[in-house]
Amino acid sequence: MEQIILQYTEFLTTNSFLLFAYLIGSVTFILGLKMLSHPETARKGNLIAAGGMIISIFGTIFLYKHHGNGLGNYAWIFAALVIGTIVGTMAAKKVQMTAMPEMVSLFNGMGGACAMLISMIEYHNDATPSTGKLLIIVLGMIIGTVSFAGSIIAWGKLNGSIKDKTIPGGQMINFLLFGGIIGLAIMVVGGFVGADMAHMLFYGITALAAMYGILFVMPIGGADMPVVISLLNSFTGVAAAFGGFLYDNPVMLTGGILVGSAGTILTILMCKAMNRSLKNVLIGSFGAAKTGGAAGAKDQGNYKEISLNDTAVLLAYAQKVMIVPGYGLAVAQAQHTCHELEKILNEKGVEVVYGIHPVAGRMPGHMNVLLAEADVPYEKLLEMEDANDQMGTTNVVMILGANDVVNPAAKEDPNSPIYGMPILEVEKADHVIVNKRSMKPGYAGIENELFFRPKTSMLFGDAKKVLQALIAELKTV
């Protein structure tokens, strides 16, 4: 009897420590997410959440008990931890800001793959799962597979190795795939087929989910990729939450719910910013070009260039300048030089603010991260609505590598693929200066009518080199 009491007491003590570790992990996840809402606290929030994750991981490794036994396989576990830590650290340190969206997509895809593999393993390990558990397994596998396949396609599209591809009848194919996935899942979970057939259907569902993930992302236009990344991120979070249910793991459940809900909210906000519906995202018509001529197909006339000296004079004698950053700024790694330009203008008594479009760049918040890296004060970063409100009192708008987010076709050309997307209404300012390498279209692949408007002047060249030369000119004005 004493032996049993001792064992039971030891179990309760160990289990209590493990639950406490999970509680710490869950709380730090929530605190970290909250702190990510402001650039000044974002770095600390990341570290706090990472600390909670470390506590949860090692708590699971050393404190978890099942029928009195620990996890075992410690050599495999720690080998995987070491390899993953080395690869993750090297990738994070070496990645350029221009490649950050690609890395986010790739890492998100790995999360989806993990959720998919967890469901497969649990399906094989439990020969007679309850209906509830089987439902969680199948849903986790479907969502994880879609997230994995879609994220890999998104990664390929972002690095340029995969081109946009609209498949004839793509919407109908996606509807049929989605219906097939649901139908087969009902047959497996409902027990309408025998065990052998259920195993075959389970892998059939996996194949259909992978195909759906590929076809869902493949036709999506470049300008719409931030929304897709956000949506796939929420999928991975939901799939991870199902894994938390399977393992009765509260910290895994909390983390998955936080990622899933935050990603869903962000997706809705991104859809609003792009004037798209979530329904169109899910059926795969999202971002597909509309019929008719694309904006810029007609003769636009001539554009005019501006010299560095004239640009410097215009900026130096302005009362208010708004900088609109885009992917070109990230490509040139010019964020620090841009901040230096801002400080020089401030010294000359010029008010400088930044107009940030929610989908500028290649992922949600890309420009905010870029400028935060250069220590640009957060209060100077204006959201699109605030920026548009101040556009009428702005003397000069300087566009650095942005394109589609300032394209008037979004408001004026019903045949444009981006028609209806809210934009930064830069034409309300007195002068517009556009810095880009050439007159090539932006990521959406369409001409920008703004470049040919009377208020607009083009300043060609690499953003970093142009800004450095502009700073030198300003010092002489």
N, C-alpha and C positions, 0 to 999 in steps of 0.2 A: 504493500500500500504506500509506504514512504517513497519507494522508487517511482511509483506512478505520479505521486504528488510532486516530487522533485522534477520529473520530466515535464509535467504540465506547467509548473511554475516557470521552468526554463523556456518553454514554448511561448508562454504569455509575455515574458520579459523580452525575448527576441522579437516577437511579433509587434510588441509595443514600440520598440526602438525602430523597427522597419516602418511602421505607420507614421511615426514621428518624422522619419527621414522623408517619407512621401509628403507629409504635411508641409515640411520646409520647402520641398521642391515645388509643390503647388502654389504656395504663397509667393515664392520668388518669381515664378512664371508670371503671375498676375502683376506683381510689382514691376517686373522688368518690362512687361507690355505697356503698362501705364507710363513708365519713364521714357519709352520710345516715342511718345507723343511730342517731345520737345528735343531739339538737337543738343541743347546744353546738358540734358540728362540721359540722352540715348546711349552713349558709350557706357555709362555706369549701369544703366538698365540691362544692357547686354551682359555685362560681367556678373551682375547679380543673378540673372536667369541662368547663366552658364554655371555659376557656383551651385545653384539649386539642382541643376541637372547632374552635376558631378556627385553631389551627396546622394541623390536618388539612385544613380547607377551603382555606386559602391555599396549603398545600402542593400540593393537587390542582390548584388554578387555575394556579399558576406553574411547577410542577415536572413535572406529568404529561406524558408523551410517548407518542404512539401512531404507529408508523411514522415516527418522527422529528418529528412535528408535535405542537404543544400543543393545548389545547382550542379556542382561538379564541372568537369571539362574546363577547369580554370586555365589550362595552357591555351586552349583554343580561344577562350574568351579574351584573355589578356593579349594574345597575339593579334586578334581582330582590333582590340582597342588601340594597341600601339600603331598598327598599320593605318587605321582610320585617322588617328590623331596626326600622324606624320603627313599623310596625304592632304588632309583638311588644312593643316597649318601652312603647308607649302603652297597650296592652291590659293588660300586667302592672302598670303603675303605677295605672291607673284602676279595676281590678277590685276589688270589695268581697269580703271573706272569704265572704259568703253566696253570691256568684256564682262562687267559685273552682271548685267541681265542674263547673259549666257550661263554664267556660273550658278546664278539663282535657279534658272530653269533646270540645269543638270542636277544640282543638289536636291531640288524638289522632286525630280524624277526618281532619284535614288530612294527618297522617302516613300514614294508611291510603290516602288518595287519591293521595299521592305514590308509594307502592309500586304501586298499581294502574296509574298512568300509566307508571311505569318499565317494567312488564311489557308494556304495550301497545306502547310505543315500541320495545322490544327485539324484540317479535314481528314488527313491521313492518320493522325494520332488517335482520333476518337472515332471508333467504328460505329457507335450508336449515339450520336449527339442528340440532344433535345431539339425540338423544332425551333425554339428561341435561339439556341446556340448556333444551329445550322444557318438560320437567317442572318445572324451577325457575321458568320464566316463568309457566306456568299456575298453579302453587301460589301464587306471589307475587301474581298477579292475583286469585285467589279469596279469599285471606286478607285482602289489602289492601282489596278491595271490601266484604267482610263487615264489616271494621273501620270503614271509612268510613261505610257506610250505617247500621250499628248505632250508631256514635258520634253521628251527626247526630240520630237518633231519641232517644238518651239525652240529648243536649243540649236537645232540644225538651221532653222530659218534665221535666227538671230546672228549666227556666225556666217551666214551666207552660203552654206553648203546645200541647203534645201530651198528651192524656189516655191513661191506661191503656186498652187495647182488647184484649179477649180474643176471638179469632176462633173460631167454632164449628169443631171439627175441626182446631184449630191444630197440635196435635202431629203428626197424620197429614200435614198439608200440609207441615210442616217436614221430616218424614221423606222425603216425595216430592221436595221441592226438593233436599235433601241428596243423595238417591240420583241425581237427575237431574244434579246438578253432577258427581258422581263418574263417572257413566256417560259423559257428554259429554267429560269430561277424558280418560278412557281412550281414547275414540275419536280425540281430537285428538293426544294424545301418542303413542299406539300406531301412528299412521299408517294407521288403518282407513278413512279417507276421503280424497278428493282435496283439493288445495290450496284450491280455491274453497270447497268445503264446510267445510273446516277453519276458514277465516276466518269463515264464518257461525256455526259452532259456538262459536268462541272468544268472539264477542260474545254469543252465547246464554248461555254460561257466565257471562259478566260480568253479564248481566241477572238470571239466576237467583241469583247470589251476592248481588246488591244486594237482591233480594226476600227472600232468606233473612235477611240482616242486619236488614232492617226488621221482618219477622215474628218474628224471634228476640227482639228487644228490646221490641217493642210491648206484649205482655201482662204484662211484668214489673212487679210491685208496687213502690211507692215505697220501702218499707223495704229492698228487696233491691238497690237501685241501686248501692251501693258495690261489690258483687261483680261486677256487670256492667261497671262502669267499669274495674275491675282486669283482668277477662278481655279486654275490648276492647283495653286497653293492651298486654297480652301478645300479642294478635293482630298489632298494629301492629309490635311488636318482631320477631316472626317474619317478617313480610312484609319488613321492612327488611333482615333477615339474608339473605333470598333475593336482594335487590338487591345485597348485598355479594358473593354468589356470582356473579351475572351480570357484575359489573364487576371481579371479582377484586380487590376492595377490602377489605383486612384490617380497617381501622378501622370501616368500615360494617358488616362482618360481626360484629366484636366488640360494637359498640354494639347491634346488633339482637339478638344472643344474650343480652346482659346484660338488655335490656328484656324480651325474651320470657321468659327463665327467671325473672327477678325477678317479673314480672307473673303468671306461672303459679303460683309459690310463694305469692304474696300471694293469688291467687284461691282456692287450696286452703285457705289459712288463713281467708279470708273465708267460704268455704262451711262450714267447720267451725264458725265462730262463728255462722253462721245456721242450722246443722243442715240444710244442703242438700247434695245430691250434685252433683258436676260433670256427671254424665250428664244430670241434669235441666236443668242450665244449657244444655247443648249442644242438647237437643231442644226447648227453648223452653217447657217446662212450669214452669219456675222462677218462683216467686213467684205462681203462679196461685192464686186463692182456692179453698179446699176447700168441699165441699158442707156445707150446714147453716148455722145462724145464726152470724153473726160475733159475736165477743166484745163484750159490751156491748149486745146486742140485747134482753136481758132488763132488767127494772126493777132498777136498781142501788141505789135508795134515795137518800138525801141525802148531800151532801158538806159538810164544815165548813171555814169560812174562819178565818184567823188574822191578827191585826193586826200591823203593823210593830213596835210596841212589844213585844208578846209574843214575836215572832220574835227580836228583839234580845236580850231577857232569856234566852230559851232557848239561843241561841248563846253568849252571854257566859258563862253558867254551865255550859256543857258542857265535858267533858274532851277529847272528840274529835268533830270535825265532818268529814263527807265530802261534798264537792261533786260532783254528777253533772252535767256539762255536756251540752247537746244543741244542736240546730239553732237553737232559740230564743235561745240565748246569742249565736250567730253573727249572727242577724238583727238583734239589738239592738246589735251591736258592743260587748258588755259585758265582754269578756275582761280589759281593763285595770282596770275597776271591780271585777271579781271578784277580781283579784289584790290590789287595795287592801283589799278586805274580808278576804281571807286574812291580810294583814299586820297588820291591826288585831286580829283574833282571836288571832294569834300573840303580840302584845304583851300580851294579857290572859291568856296562859298556855294557850290552847286549841290543841290539835294539829289541823292542817288538812291533809287529803289530798284527792286527786281520784280518783274512780272513772271509768275510761275504758272504755266499751264499744267493741269494735273496729269496729263499723259505725255508731256514733253520728255523726249528720250526714249528708252526702250523698256522701262519698267516703272511701276508706280513709285513716285518720290525720287526718281533718278536725279533730277536737278537739285532737289533739296539736299540729298546726300552729297552731291558734287560740291555745292557751295558751302555746306557745313564743313567739309574737309578743308576748305580754304579759310575757315573762321569768319565767314560773312555773318554779321549779326542777324539772328533769326527774325527780328522785327522788321528788317528791310525786305524780307521775302513776302511779297503780296500774292495771295491766292487770286485766281482768275477774276472773280467777281470784283474784288477790291481793286485789282489792277485796272480793270475796265472802267471803274468809277473814277479813277484818277487820271485816265488817259487824256481827257479833255484839257487838263491843266498841266500836261507834260509838254515841254518844249521839244525834246529829242528822245525818240525811242531808238535804242541801238540793239539790233537783233544779231545775236552771236550763234550762228549755226542752227537756228530754229527755222522750220519751213512750214509743215502742214498745220501747225497750231496757230499760224497767223495768216492762213490762206483765205482770202475773201470768198473763194468758191464755196466754202462751207456754208455761207449765208446767202449766196447769190445764184449759184448754179445748181438747179435741181438734178442735173445729170451727173454731177460729180460724185465719186464714191464716198467723199467725206461730207456730203451735203447734210446739214442739220447739226453737225458737230459744233458746239460752242467754241469760239476762238478768242484769242486776245485781239481786241479791236484797235490795232495799232494806228490805223488811219485817222483816228480822232486826235492824235498828237500833231504838233506843228510840223515836225520833220521826222522821217523814218530813214535810218541808215541800216542796211543789211550787209552783214559780213558773212560771206560763204566762199568756198573755194572756186566754184564755177556756177554756171546757170543750170546745172543738172537738176532734175526734179528731186524732191525729198523722198523719204522712206515709203510714202504711199504711192510713189511713182507717177505723180501728176504735176503739171505745171502750176506755178504760183503766180496768179494775176497781180499780186501785190508788187512784184518786182518791176512792173511796167506802169505803175500809177505815178501821177505827177509829184506826190510828196516823197516818193521813195528814191533813194540813191544807193548804188551798189558799191561796196568796198571789198574787193576780192582779195583772197589770200588766206593762208593758214591763220586761224584765230589767235594763236599764241604769238606768232611773229607780227601780225598786224597790231595786236594790243601792245606789244613791246615797243614797236615803232611809234605808235600813237602816244604812249607815255613819254617817249623822248621828245615828241613834238609839243606835247602839253607843257613840258618844263620850260620851253622857250617862248610860250605864248604869254 
